[in-house]
Amino acid sequence: GYGDGPPPKDIDVSSLPDAVPKVEPITRAGNKSPYTVLGKTYELLPTSRGYRERGVASWYGNKFHGRKTSNGEIYSMYGMTAAHKTLPIPSYVRVTNLANNRSVIVRVNDRGPFHGARIIDLSYAAAKKLDYSAKGTATVEVVAIDPREYQKNTVEQSRINEGPINEAPVVTTGKQPAAGKLGNQYLQVGAFSNQVAAVDLSEHLQGISEYPVVVRQPQEPQSLYKVLVGPVNDQLKLFDLRDLLKQSENLSPFVVYE
């Protein structure tokens, strides 16, 4: 918007995790339909399911940092959020910059953009991750994410290779006295065919876990990128961490040995 701009100091957004889709109720605030802005009336979509659109994305930053979004949350230009004119709030979308094929997942919690023919307004951080913050706009594809499907796929993929890992433990040396006979204990929290999805989850978990979070590369052509938390060789701490990830992140972690 007019008079808007980036943060006073440049920031490294490479370590900022994407939004993680989760099932949330539609908020009362921000979902009035129809509504009118600048003489134009908009009607909200009944659901985000199936939404896909290509068009121009812009971004908003310092001018709006700390102000309330349409649903009453506080806007942060460092968050992975977006404004959209007709998607229910909150919604989750994957936005891909068609110029470089970079993509991010953002949470829609605001209304806009209302100027020009733009279809979505991203936070400054999201725009920088897509490498268009310096340009101001980019041609993008916006695809809605169903949180239930996203979580279901995460859990299903995390279970695919559960058996084989336990059957083929790596032999450990005497340098790791805390490990059991099967090797160090880890929690496997996800397994993905898509490396970007694995890295997204690992970066998100690094912000909440006191233990290392690693992505294991596929060992065979058809195997997956595995996201592991650990090692955690204290049994009580292992179970506490498993319960925490189940409750706070809606994951289904299980123990593996390496």
Secondary structure, 3 states (H helix, E strand, C coil): CCCCCCCCCCCCCCCCCCCCCCCCCCCCCCCCCCEEECCEEECCCCCCCCCEEEEEEEEECCCCCCCECCCCCECCCCCCEEECCCCCCCEEEEEEECCCCCEEEEEEEECCCCCCCEEEEEEHHHHHHCCCCCCCCEEEEEEEECHHHHHHHHHHHHHCCHHHHHHCCCCCCCCCCCCECCECEEEEEEEECCHHHHHHHHHHHHCCCCCCEEEECCCCCCCCEEEEECCCCCHHHHHHHHHHHHHHHCCCCEEEEC
